[in-house]
Amino acid sequence: MTIPPYLKAGDTIGLVCPAGYMPPEKWQTCVEQLQAWGYKTRLGKTMLSNSGNYFSGPDAERLDDLQQMLDDREVKAILCGRGGYGVSRIIDQLDFRKFKKHPKWIIGFSDITVLHAHINRNFSIASLHAPMANAFNNGEHTNPYVQSLRKALTGKKGKYTAALHEFNQFGIATAPLVGGNLTLVAHLVGTPSAFKTKNRILFLEDVGEFLYNIDRMLLQLKRAGVFDELAGLVIGGFTDNKDTDRPFGKTVHEIIHEHVKNYLYPVCFDFPVSHEKENYALKVGAVYQLKVNAKTVRLDEV
């Protein structure tokens, strides 16, 4: 696994919206804080676009914007403004040849899981599943989750804890970490962008999904063999879940537990990686140790 160079003062961070539209008032504070941290910033065209629809611009415009940032030697990291939906519409057209020669940190979560998975699977280059631009607003740039991104960019190893949970399965695993948004991990199954999960620690989170659909996506992963040879499993936040008029009859944790309870590797629930404020920066592809027992839950970068 190639680890991109860590950032130093004066380096340039590019900002793009390769998926959904984001109004400027949502990302302005992020730009100001990145500059306060000592970095230069470069705005892509999609940060300034007002396409009038769901996307930050047509596929060709979003593709060109991200491509320029990937190719620009002066840009040392790319922070995606937001997720939403849209990266899978352009992933196969992106040219990663210059990126492979000069890797840089790709930062984001949600729909950006597509980029993390594609880069991990095809080029073995680490990336950052971490807070995006909106997380900096309302004074939240000082919280430990946004600060974990700041530390990760400078090379500090993430060492995190989580609360105990009744469904946790005990054990210790040391392995490369992969994962992201459940919807996107399931969406990529069977494609050239899907994560390799054998002997990996997999982490999953999601937001705003119907309970039956979470069950269906977990079944998709299970039937595809994704859970069979994991080293460990980290269940993050599953927030704003929805139910049908006729209730599904189980909580989201009960649904997940039902599908993973017979595996022998360590599993932790409610780890602070999510679509909410609680979203620690995780280096996709880096080696972590997951330790789950009756007294502690830890996920430490090795």
C-alpha positions as a Markdown table, in Angstrom:
| # | Residue | x | y | z |
|---|---|---|---|---|
| 1 | Met | 0.0 | 0.0 | 0.0 |
| 2 | Thr | 1.4 | 3.4 | -1.0 |
| 3 | Ile | 0.9 | 6.1 | 1.5 |
| 4 | Pro | 0.7 | 9.6 | -0.2 |
| 5 | Pro | 3.1 | 12.2 | 1.2 |
| 6 | Tyr | 1.8 | 13.9 | 4.3 |
| 7 | Leu | 1.2 | 17.7 | 4.1 |
| 8 | Lys | 3.4 | 20.5 | 5.4 |
| 9 | Ala | 2.7 | 24.2 | 5.8 |
| 10 | Gly | 2.2 | 26.0 | 2.5 |
| 11 | Asp | 1.0 | 22.9 | 0.6 |
| 12 | Thr | -2.1 | 23.3 | -1.6 |
| 13 | Ile | -5.4 | 21.5 | -0.9 |
| 14 | Gly | -7.8 | 21.4 | -3.9 |
| 15 | Leu | -11.5 | 21.5 | -3.3 |
| 16 | Val | -14.0 | 19.9 | -5.7 |
| 17 | Cys | -17.6 | 18.6 | -5.7 |
| 18 | Pro | -17.5 | 15.5 | -7.9 |
| 19 | Ala | -21.1 | 14.5 | -7.0 |
| 20 | Gly | -23.8 | 16.7 | -5.5 |
| 21 | Tyr | -24.2 | 20.5 | -5.6 |
| 22 | Met | -23.0 | 22.6 | -2.6 |
| 23 | Pro | -23.8 | 26.3 | -2.2 |
| 24 | Pro | -20.7 | 28.5 | -1.4 |
| 25 | Glu | -22.0 | 29.4 | 2.1 |
| 26 | Lys | -21.6 | 25.8 | 3.1 |
| 27 | Trp | -17.9 | 25.5 | 2.2 |
| 28 | Gln | -16.5 | 29.0 | 2.9 |
| 29 | Thr | -15.7 | 28.3 | 6.5 |
| 30 | Cys | -13.8 | 25.2 | 5.5 |
| 31 | Val | -11.6 | 27.2 | 3.1 |
| 32 | Glu | -10.9 | 29.7 | 5.8 |
| 33 | Gln | -9.9 | 27.1 | 8.3 |
| 34 | Leu | -7.7 | 25.2 | 5.9 |
| 35 | Gln | -5.9 | 28.4 | 5.3 |
| 36 | Ala | -5.7 | 29.0 | 9.1 |
| 37 | Trp | -4.1 | 25.6 | 9.4 |
| 38 | Gly | -1.3 | 26.8 | 7.1 |
| 39 | Tyr | -2.4 | 25.5 | 3.7 |
| 40 | Lys | -3.2 | 27.1 | 0.4 |
| 41 | Thr | -6.5 | 26.3 | -1.2 |
| 42 | Arg | -7.5 | 25.9 | -4.8 |
| 43 | Leu | -11.2 | 25.9 | -5.8 |
| 44 | Gly | -12.4 | 23.7 | -8.6 |
| 45 | Lys | -15.1 | 24.9 | -11.0 |
| 46 | Thr | -17.6 | 22.6 | -9.4 |
| 47 | Met | -17.3 | 24.4 | -6.1 |
| 48 | Leu | -18.6 | 27.6 | -7.8 |
| 49 | Ser | -21.1 | 25.9 | -10.1 |
| 50 | Asn | -24.8 | 26.6 | -9.8 |
| 51 | Ser | -26.1 | 23.9 | -12.1 |
| 52 | Gly | -29.7 | 24.2 | -11.1 |
| 53 | Asn | -30.1 | 20.5 | -10.5 |
| 54 | Tyr | -28.9 | 17.8 | -8.1 |
| 55 | Phe | -25.4 | 17.6 | -9.4 |
| 56 | Ser | -22.7 | 20.2 | -9.1 |
| 57 | Gly | -22.5 | 20.2 | -12.9 |
| 58 | Pro | -22.8 | 17.9 | -15.9 |
| 59 | Asp | -20.9 | 14.6 | -15.8 |
| 60 | Ala | -18.2 | 16.1 | -18.2 |
| 61 | Glu | -17.7 | 19.1 | -16.1 |
| 62 | Arg | -17.4 | 17.1 | -12.9 |
| 63 | Leu | -15.0 | 14.7 | -14.6 |
| 64 | Asp | -12.8 | 17.5 | -16.0 |
| 65 | Asp | -12.7 | 19.3 | -12.6 |
| 66 | Leu | -11.6 | 16.2 | -10.7 |
| 67 | Gln | -9.2 | 15.2 | -13.4 |
| 68 | Gln | -7.4 | 18.5 | -13.3 |
| 69 | Met | -7.0 | 18.2 | -9.5 |
| 70 | Leu | -5.7 | 14.7 | -9.9 |
| 71 | Asp | -3.1 | 15.8 | -12.5 |
| 72 | Asp | -2.0 | 19.0 | -10.8 |
| 73 | Arg | 1.4 | 18.5 | -9.2 |
| 74 | Glu | 1.0 | 21.5 | -7.0 |
| 75 | Val | -2.2 | 20.1 | -5.4 |
| 76 | Lys | -1.1 | 17.8 | -2.5 |
| 77 | Ala | -4.6 | 16.7 | -1.4 |
| 78 | Ile | -8.1 | 16.8 | -2.7 |
| 79 | Leu | -10.9 | 17.6 | -0.3 |
| 80 | Cys | -14.4 | 16.8 | -1.7 |
| 81 | Gly | -16.9 | 19.4 | -0.6 |
| 82 | Arg | -19.7 | 16.9 | -0.2 |
| 83 | Gly | -21.0 | 13.5 | -1.4 |
| 84 | Gly | -24.5 | 12.9 | -2.5 |
| 85 | Tyr | -24.5 | 10.9 | -5.7 |
| 86 | Gly | -22.5 | 11.1 | -8.9 |
| 87 | Val | -19.0 | 9.7 | -8.6 |
| 88 | Ser | -19.9 | 6.3 | -10.1 |
| 89 | Arg | -21.1 | 8.2 | -13.2 |
| 90 | Ile | -17.6 | 9.4 | -13.9 |
| 91 | Ile | -15.3 | 6.9 | -12.3 |
| 92 | Asp | -14.6 | 4.8 | -15.4 |
| 93 | Gln | -13.6 | 7.9 | -17.4 |
| 94 | Leu | -11.0 | 9.2 | -14.9 |
| 95 | Asp | -7.3 | 8.8 | -15.9 |
| 96 | Phe | -5.2 | 7.9 | -12.9 |
| 97 | Arg | -1.8 | 7.6 | -14.6 |
| 98 | Lys | -0.4 | 10.9 | -13.3 |
| 99 | Phe | -2.0 | 10.2 | -9.9 |
| 100 | Lys | -0.2 | 6.8 | -9.7 |
| 101 | Lys | 3.1 | 8.5 | -10.3 |
| 102 | His | 2.5 | 11.3 | -7.8 |
| 103 | Pro | -0.1 | 10.1 | -5.2 |
| 104 | Lys | -2.0 | 12.6 | -3.1 |
| 105 | Trp | -4.6 | 12.3 | -0.4 |
| 106 | Ile | -8.3 | 12.0 | -1.5 |
| 107 | Ile | -10.5 | 13.1 | 1.3 |
| 108 | Gly | -14.3 | 12.6 | 1.8 |
| 109 | Phe | -17.0 | 10.1 | 2.7 |
| 110 | Ser | -20.5 | 9.1 | 1.6 |
| 111 | Asp | -20.5 | 9.0 | -2.2 |
| 112 | Ile | -16.7 | 9.5 | -2.1 |
| 113 | Thr | -16.6 | 5.9 | -1.0 |
| 114 | Val | -16.5 | 5.1 | -4.7 |
| 115 | Leu | -13.2 | 6.9 | -5.1 |
| 116 | His | -11.7 | 5.3 | -2.0 |
| 117 | Ala | -12.7 | 1.8 | -3.2 |
| 118 | His | -11.6 | 2.3 | -6.8 |
| 119 | Ile | -8.2 | 3.7 | -5.8 |
| 120 | Asn | -7.7 | 1.0 | -3.2 |
| 121 | Arg | -8.7 | -1.8 | -5.5 |
| 122 | Asn | -6.8 | -0.7 | -8.6 |
| 123 | Phe | -3.8 | 1.3 | -7.4 |
| 124 | Ser | -3.1 | 0.3 | -3.7 |
| 125 | Ile | -2.9 | 3.9 | -2.7 |
| 126 | Ala | -4.2 | 5.0 | 0.7 |
| 127 | Ser | -6.9 | 7.7 | 1.0 |
| 128 | Leu | -8.8 | 9.5 | 3.8 |
| 129 | His | -12.4 | 8.7 | 4.8 |
| 130 | Ala | -13.0 | 11.9 | 6.7 |
| 131 | Pro | -15.1 | 15.0 | 7.4 |
| 132 | Met | -15.9 | 17.2 | 4.4 |
| 133 | Ala | -16.5 | 20.9 | 4.0 |
| 134 | Asn | -19.8 | 21.2 | 5.9 |
| 135 | Ala | -18.3 | 19.7 | 9.0 |
| 136 | Phe | -16.3 | 22.9 | 9.5 |
| 137 | Asn | -19.4 | 25.1 | 10.0 |
| 138 | Asn | -20.9 | 26.5 | 13.2 |
| 139 | Gly | -17.6 | 26.4 | 15.1 |
| 140 | Glu | -17.3 | 22.6 | 14.7 |
| 141 | His | -13.7 | 22.9 | 13.2 |
| 142 | Thr | -12.5 | 22.6 | 16.8 |
| 143 | Asn | -14.2 | 19.3 | 17.5 |
| 144 | Pro | -12.1 | 16.1 | 17.8 |
| 145 | Tyr | -13.5 | 14.7 | 14.5 |
| 146 | Val | -12.5 | 17.6 | 12.3 |
| 147 | Gln | -9.2 | 17.8 | 14.2 |
| 148 | Ser | -8.6 | 14.1 | 13.4 |
| 149 | Leu | -8.5 | 15.1 | 9.8 |
| 150 | Arg | -6.0 | 17.8 | 10.5 |
| 151 | Lys | -3.8 | 15.4 | 12.4 |
| 152 | Ala | -4.1 | 12.7 | 9.7 |
| 153 | Leu | -2.9 | 15.1 | 7.0 |
| 154 | Thr | 0.3 | 15.7 | 8.9 |
| 155 | Gly | 1.0 | 12.0 | 9.5 |
| 156 | Lys | -0.2 | 11.4 | 13.0 |
| 157 | Lys | -1.6 | 8.0 | 13.5 |
| 158 | Gly | -5.3 | 7.7 | 14.5 |
| 159 | Lys | -6.0 | 6.0 | 17.8 |
| 160 | Tyr | -9.7 | 5.9 | 18.6 |
| 161 | Thr | -12.0 | 4.4 | 21.1 |
| 162 | Ala | -15.7 | 3.6 | 21.0 |
| 163 | Ala | -18.4 | 2.9 | 23.6 |
| 164 | Leu | -19.2 | -0.7 | 24.6 |
| 165 | His | -22.2 | -2.3 | 22.9 |
| 166 | Glu | -24.2 | -5.4 | 23.7 |
| 167 | Phe | -23.7 | -6.9 | 20.3 |
| 168 | Asn | -19.9 | -6.5 | 20.2 |
| 169 | Gln | -18.0 | -9.7 | 19.4 |
| 170 | Phe | -14.6 | -9.9 | 21.2 |
| 171 | Gly | -11.2 | -10.4 | 19.6 |
| 172 | Ile | -8.1 | -8.7 | 18.2 |
| 173 | Ala | -7.3 | -8.1 | 14.5 |
| 174 | Thr | -4.5 | -6.3 | 12.8 |
| 175 | Ala | -5.1 | -5.7 | 9.1 |
| 176 | Pro | -5.6 | -3.1 | 6.4 |
| 177 | Leu | -8.7 | -1.1 | 6.9 |
| 178 | Val | -11.3 | -0.6 | 4.0 |
| 179 | Gly | -14.9 | 0.5 | 3.8 |
| 180 | Gly | -17.2 | 3.4 | 3.9 |
| 181 | Asn | -20.9 | 3.9 | 3.1 |
| 182 | Leu | -22.8 | 0.7 | 3.1 |
| 183 | Thr | -25.0 | 1.8 | 0.1 |
| 184 | Leu | -21.9 | 2.4 | -2.0 |
| 185 | Val | -20.0 | -0.7 | -0.8 |
| 186 | Ala | -22.9 | -2.8 | -1.9 |
| 187 | His | -23.4 | -0.7 | -5.1 |
| 188 | Leu | -19.8 | -1.6 | -6.1 |
| 189 | Val | -20.1 | -5.3 | -5.7 |
| 190 | Gly | -19.3 | -7.0 | -9.0 |
| 191 | Thr | -17.6 | -4.0 | -10.5 |
| 192 | Pro | -13.8 | -3.3 | -11.0 |
| 193 | Ser | -14.1 | -0.8 | -8.2 |
| 194 | Ala | -15.2 | -3.1 | -5.4 |
| 195 | Phe | -13.1 | -3.4 | -2.3 |
| 196 | Lys | -11.0 | -6.6 | -1.8 |
| 197 | Thr | -12.1 | -7.6 | 1.7 |
| 198 | Lys | -10.2 | -10.9 | 2.4 |
| 199 | Asn | -8.0 | -10.4 | 5.5 |
| 200 | Arg | -9.2 | -6.8 | 5.9 |
| 201 | Ile | -11.0 | -4.9 | 8.6 |
| 202 | Leu | -14.2 | -3.6 | 7.0 |
| 203 | Phe | -16.0 | -0.5 | 8.3 |
| 204 | Leu | -19.6 | 0.4 | 7.3 |
| 205 | Glu | -21.9 | 3.4 | 8.0 |
| 206 | Asp | -25.0 | 4.8 | 6.4 |
| 207 | Val | -27.8 | 7.5 | 6.7 |
| 208 | Gly | -31.4 | 7.9 | 5.8 |
| 209 | Glu | -32.1 | 4.3 | 4.7 |
| 210 | Phe | -35.2 | 2.2 | 5.1 |
| 211 | Leu | -34.6 | -0.7 | 7.6 |
| 212 | Tyr | -35.6 | -3.3 | 5.0 |
| 213 | Asn | -33.1 | -1.8 | 2.5 |
| 214 | Ile | -30.2 | -2.1 | 5.1 |
| 215 | Asp | -31.2 | -5.7 | 5.5 |
| 216 | Arg | -31.2 | -6.2 | 1.7 |
| 217 | Met | -27.8 | -4.6 | 1.3 |
| 218 | Leu | -26.3 | -6.7 | 4.1 |
| 219 | Leu | -27.7 | -9.8 | 2.4 |
| 220 | Gln | -26.1 | -8.6 | -0.9 |
| 221 | Leu | -22.7 | -8.4 | 0.8 |
| 222 | Lys | -23.2 | -11.7 | 2.6 |
| 223 | Arg | -24.2 | -13.6 | -0.5 |
| 224 | Ala | -21.2 | -12.0 | -2.4 |
| 225 | Gly | -18.9 | -13.4 | 0.2 |
| 226 | Val | -17.8 | -10.0 | 1.5 |
| 227 | Phe | -18.1 | -11.1 | 5.2 |
| 228 | Asp | -16.6 | -14.5 | 4.8 |
| 229 | Glu | -12.9 | -13.9 | 5.2 |
| 230 | Leu | -12.7 | -10.5 | 7.0 |
| 231 | Ala | -10.2 | -9.9 | 9.8 |
| 232 | Gly | -12.7 | -7.7 | 11.6 |
| 233 | Leu | -15.8 | -5.6 | 11.2 |
| 234 | Val | -16.5 | -2.0 | 12.4 |
| 235 | Ile | -20.1 | -0.9 | 12.4 |
| 236 | Gly | -20.3 | 2.9 | 12.4 |
| 237 | Gly | -23.3 | 5.1 | 12.7 |
| 238 | Phe | -26.6 | 4.2 | 11.0 |
| 239 | Thr | -28.6 | 7.3 | 11.5 |
| 240 | Asp | -32.0 | 8.7 | 10.4 |
| 241 | Asn | -33.2 | 5.3 | 9.6 |
| 242 | Lys | -36.7 | 5.0 | 8.1 |
| 243 | Asp | -39.4 | 2.3 | 8.5 |
| 244 | Thr | -42.3 | 1.3 | 6.3 |
| 245 | Asp | -46.0 | 1.7 | 7.3 |
| 246 | Arg | -45.9 | -2.0 | 8.2 |
| 247 | Pro | -42.9 | -2.1 | 10.6 |
| 248 | Phe | -39.9 | -4.2 | 9.7 |
| 249 | Gly | -39.8 | -5.3 | 13.3 |
| 250 | Lys | -36.1 | -5.0 | 14.2 |
| 251 | Thr | -33.8 | -2.2 | 15.1 |
| 252 | Val | -30.9 | -1.4 | 12.8 |
| 253 | His | -28.4 | -3.0 | 15.2 |
| 254 | Glu | -30.6 | -6.1 | 15.5 |
| 255 | Ile | -30.6 | -6.4 | 11.7 |
| 256 | Ile | -26.8 | -6.1 | 11.4 |
| 257 | His | -26.2 | -8.4 | 14.4 |
| 258 | Glu | -28.4 | -11.1 | 12.8 |
| 259 | His | -26.2 | -11.2 | 9.7 |
| 260 | Val | -22.8 | -11.1 | 11.4 |
| 261 | Lys | -23.2 | -12.9 | 14.7 |
| 262 | Asn | -21.9 | -16.3 | 13.5 |
| 263 | Tyr | -18.5 | -15.0 | 12.3 |
| 264 | Leu | -15.6 | -15.5 | 14.6 |
| 265 | Tyr | -13.7 | -12.2 | 14.0 |
| 266 | Pro | -14.0 | -9.1 | 16.2 |
| 267 | Val | -17.0 | -6.9 | 15.6 |
| 268 | Cys | -17.8 | -3.5 | 17.2 |
| 269 | Phe | -21.0 | -1.5 | 16.9 |
| 270 | Asp | -21.5 | 2.2 | 17.1 |
| 271 | Phe | -18.0 | 3.2 | 16.2 |
| 272 | Pro | -17.8 | 7.0 | 15.7 |
| 273 | Val | -17.7 | 7.1 | 11.9 |
| 274 | Ser | -20.9 | 8.4 | 10.4 |
| 275 | His | -22.8 | 11.0 | 8.5 |
| 276 | Glu | -23.1 | 13.0 | 11.7 |
| 277 | Lys | -20.5 | 15.0 | 13.7 |
| 278 | Glu | -19.0 | 11.8 | 15.1 |
| 279 | Asn | -16.8 | 10.9 | 12.1 |
| 280 | Tyr | -13.2 | 10.2 | 12.8 |
| 281 | Ala | -10.7 | 10.4 | 9.9 |
| 282 | Leu | -9.7 | 6.8 | 8.8 |
| 283 | Lys | -6.9 | 6.0 | 6.4 |
| 284 | Val | -8.4 | 3.6 | 3.9 |
| 285 | Gly | -5.7 | 1.0 | 3.1 |
| 286 | Ala | -3.6 | 1.7 | 6.1 |
| 287 | Val | -3.0 | -1.0 | 8.8 |
| 288 | Tyr | -5.0 | -0.8 | 12.0 |
| 289 | Gln | -5.5 | -2.9 | 15.0 |
| 290 | Leu | -9.1 | -3.5 | 16.1 |
| 291 | Lys | -9.4 | -4.6 | 19.8 |
| 292 | Val | -12.8 | -5.5 | 21.2 |
| 293 | Asn | -13.3 | -6.9 | 24.7 |
| 294 | Ala | -15.5 | -6.5 | 27.7 |
| 295 | Lys | -13.7 | -3.4 | 28.9 |
| 296 | Thr | -12.6 | -1.5 | 25.8 |
| 297 | Val | -13.1 | -1.0 | 22.1 |
| 298 | Arg | -10.1 | 0.5 | 20.2 |
| 299 | Leu | -9.1 | 1.1 | 16.6 |
| 300 | Asp | -5.5 | 2.1 | 16.4 |
| 301 | Glu | -3.5 | 2.8 | 13.3 |
| 302 | Val | -0.3 | 0.7 | 13.4 |
